[in-house]
Amino acid sequence: MDCELLAPAGNFETALAAFEAGADAVYCGLTEFSARAFADNFGIEDLKNLLRYCRCDRDGQCERRRKVYVTFNTVIDEDNIEAAIEQLARLDEVRPDALIVQDIGVARICRRHFPGLELHASTQLVAHNLEGVLAMKDLGFKRVVLARELSLEEIASIAKRCGD
């Protein structure tokens, strides 16, 4: 199992600070569809700049050095489906390393319309057991953040039995 040091990033400066401090990846929210609605979140242009920074070195040689995960972790009601799809299309264009989602409907939309977007299940999606993790795997999730109520022993047991 690979280890990854993941840090929150509320803006471009905090993302850079996290990388300077040794983070392998950051997660950030957008101005829309982020559970941290009142935080200092990223706009699409800021996200593009961060992705450019993470994928290219100082000499302009482009290679993936750091990862950026975008939280799309709100529950989407019927009135916001079209706006969510528009935002997902923008994200599909800029290609973050993954989306961290809470709403199973968003996951379904991504699989149907944006299959190139990698999905990570937010802790808010609440996986408490192996069956939940396997169900999310069947839905196309590449990573699941287990429920915080689980003990380290339970987490280790699930991780050992869930496969890749």
C-alpha positions as CSV (number, residue, x, y, z in Angstrom):
1,M,0.0,0.0,0.0
2,D,1.4,3.4,-1.0
3,C,1.4,6.1,1.6
4,E,0.4,9.7,0.7
5,L,0.6,12.8,2.8
6,L,-2.6,14.7,2.0
7,A,-3.2,18.2,3.3
8,P,-6.1,20.7,3.0
9,A,-5.6,23.8,0.8
10,G,-8.0,26.7,1.1
11,N,-6.2,28.8,-1.6
12,F,-3.2,28.7,-3.8
13,E,-0.8,30.0,-1.1
14,T,-1.8,27.3,1.4
15,A,-1.4,24.6,-1.3
16,L,2.1,25.8,-1.9
17,A,2.8,25.9,1.8
18,A,1.6,22.3,2.1
19,F,3.8,21.1,-0.7
20,E,6.8,23.0,0.7
21,A,6.1,21.2,4.0
22,G,6.2,17.8,2.3
23,A,2.7,17.1,1.3
24,D,2.3,14.7,-1.7
25,A,-1.2,16.0,-2.5
26,V,-3.7,18.6,-1.4
27,Y,-7.5,18.7,-1.5
28,C,-9.4,21.8,-2.1
29,G,-12.9,23.0,-2.6
30,L,-14.4,25.1,-5.3
31,T,-16.5,28.2,-4.8
32,E,-19.5,26.0,-5.6
33,F,-20.4,22.5,-4.5
34,S,-18.0,22.3,-1.6
35,A,-19.0,21.4,2.0
36,R,-16.8,24.3,3.2
37,A,-19.0,27.0,1.6
38,F,-17.7,29.8,3.8
39,A,-14.0,28.8,3.4
40,D,-11.6,30.5,1.1
41,N,-12.1,28.2,-1.9
42,F,-10.7,27.9,-5.4
43,G,-12.2,29.2,-8.6
44,I,-11.6,27.3,-11.8
45,E,-8.7,29.6,-12.9
46,D,-7.0,29.2,-9.6
47,L,-7.4,25.5,-9.9
48,K,-5.9,25.5,-13.4
49,N,-2.9,27.5,-12.0
50,L,-2.4,25.0,-9.2
51,L,-2.6,22.0,-11.5
52,R,-0.1,23.7,-13.8
53,Y,2.2,24.2,-10.9
54,C,1.9,20.6,-9.7
55,R,2.5,19.1,-13.1
56,C,5.5,21.2,-14.3
57,D,8.9,21.8,-12.7
58,R,10.6,25.2,-12.7
59,D,12.3,24.6,-16.0
60,G,8.9,24.1,-17.7
61,Q,9.4,20.3,-17.9
62,C,5.9,19.0,-17.4
63,E,5.6,15.9,-15.3
64,R,3.2,15.1,-12.5
65,R,5.0,15.9,-9.3
66,R,2.1,16.6,-6.8
67,K,-1.6,15.7,-6.8
68,V,-4.7,17.8,-6.4
69,Y,-8.0,16.4,-5.4
70,V,-11.1,18.6,-5.6
71,T,-13.9,18.2,-3.1
72,F,-17.3,18.1,-4.8
73,N,-18.8,17.0,-1.5
74,T,-22.3,18.5,-1.1
75,V,-25.6,16.9,-1.6
76,I,-27.0,18.0,-4.9
77,D,-30.8,18.7,-5.0
78,E,-32.9,18.6,-8.2
79,D,-32.7,22.4,-8.6
80,N,-28.9,22.3,-8.8
81,I,-28.3,19.3,-11.1
82,E,-27.7,21.4,-14.3
83,A,-25.3,23.7,-12.5
84,A,-23.5,20.7,-11.0
85,I,-23.2,19.1,-14.5
86,E,-21.8,22.4,-15.8
87,Q,-19.2,22.5,-13.0
88,L,-18.3,18.8,-13.6
89,A,-17.8,19.5,-17.3
90,R,-15.3,22.3,-16.3
91,L,-13.5,19.9,-14.0
92,D,-13.4,17.3,-16.7
93,E,-11.6,19.9,-18.9
94,V,-9.0,20.8,-16.3
95,R,-8.5,17.2,-15.0
96,P,-7.8,17.3,-11.3
97,D,-6.3,14.0,-10.0
98,A,-9.6,13.0,-8.5
99,L,-12.9,14.3,-7.2
100,I,-13.9,13.7,-3.6
101,V,-17.7,13.2,-3.7
102,Q,-20.4,12.7,-1.2
103,D,-23.5,12.4,-3.4
104,I,-24.0,9.0,-5.1
105,G,-25.9,10.8,-7.8
106,V,-22.9,12.9,-8.6
107,A,-20.9,9.7,-8.9
108,R,-23.4,8.3,-11.3
109,I,-23.3,11.5,-13.4
110,C,-19.5,11.4,-13.5
111,R,-19.5,7.7,-14.6
112,R,-22.0,8.4,-17.3
113,H,-20.8,11.7,-18.7
114,F,-17.3,12.2,-17.4
115,P,-15.7,8.8,-17.1
116,G,-12.2,10.2,-17.1
117,L,-12.7,11.8,-13.7
118,E,-11.4,9.6,-10.9
119,L,-13.7,9.4,-7.9
120,H,-12.8,9.2,-4.3
121,A,-15.6,8.7,-1.7
122,S,-15.8,11.3,0.9
123,T,-16.0,10.4,4.6
124,Q,-19.4,12.0,4.3
125,L,-20.5,9.2,2.1
126,V,-20.1,7.0,5.2
127,A,-18.5,3.6,4.6
128,H,-18.6,1.7,7.9
129,N,-17.8,-1.8,6.6
130,L,-16.3,-3.9,3.9
131,E,-19.6,-4.3,2.0
132,G,-19.9,-0.5,1.8
133,V,-16.3,-0.2,0.5
134,L,-16.9,-3.0,-2.1
135,A,-20.2,-1.3,-3.2
136,M,-18.3,2.0,-3.8
137,K,-15.6,0.1,-5.7
138,D,-18.4,-1.4,-7.9
139,L,-19.6,2.2,-8.5
140,G,-16.2,3.2,-9.8
141,F,-14.6,4.8,-6.7
142,K,-10.8,4.4,-6.6
143,R,-10.5,5.5,-3.0
144,V,-12.8,5.4,0.0
145,V,-12.3,7.5,3.1
146,L,-13.8,5.3,5.9
147,A,-16.1,6.6,8.6
148,R,-14.3,8.4,11.4
149,E,-16.1,6.3,14.0
150,L,-14.2,3.2,13.0
151,S,-11.3,1.9,15.2
152,L,-7.8,1.4,13.7
153,E,-8.3,-2.3,14.0
154,E,-11.6,-2.1,11.9
155,I,-9.9,0.1,9.3
156,A,-6.9,-2.3,9.0
157,S,-9.3,-5.3,8.6
158,I,-11.3,-3.6,5.9
159,A,-8.2,-2.4,4.1
160,K,-6.7,-5.9,4.1
161,R,-9.9,-7.5,2.7
162,C,-11.0,-4.9,0.1
163,G,-8.4,-5.6,-2.6
164,D,-6.7,-2.9,-4.8
